[in-house]
Amino acid sequence: MDFTNPYQVIFEKLEELENKVDGLKTPSAPAIQIVDRKELQRILGVTEPTLITWGRKGKIPELRIGSNVRYNLPDVVTALQTH
């Protein structure tokens, strides 16, 4: 007779599934971190007119929500590194 612990079988199957899922994750997916203009000014150490100019010229991507402007920090960093 086989007296295999049923919980052990379940744990082994779960571990197999976890390993498969971990293999599917893409580490290159950029994170989303939305910041407002004041926060971006503080992070980059630039003035508000500089951010406005960069946004108008397309140097950095802006997210407009009504009259509010927000920025996805990873996109801004990427844009500045490529310019």
Rosetta blueprint (number, residue, H / E / L):
1 M L
2 D L
3 F L
4 T L
5 N L
6 P H
7 Y H
8 Q H
9 V H
10 I H
11 F H
12 E H
13 K H
14 L H
15 E H
16 E H
17 L H
18 E H
19 N H
20 K H
21 V H
22 D H
23 G H
24 L H
25 K L
26 T L
27 P L
28 S L
29 A L
30 P L
31 A L
32 I L
33 Q L
34 I E
35 V E
36 D E
37 R H
38 K H
39 E H
40 L H
41 Q H
42 R H
43 I H
44 L H
45 G L
46 V L
47 T L
48 E H
49 P H
50 T H
51 L H
52 I H
53 T H
54 W H
55 G H
56 R H
57 K H
58 G L
59 K L
60 I L
61 P L
62 E L
63 L E
64 R E
65 I E
66 G L
67 S L
68 N E
69 V E
70 R E
71 Y E
72 N E
73 L H
74 P H
75 D H
76 V H
77 V H
78 T H
79 A H
80 L H
81 Q H
82 T H
83 H L
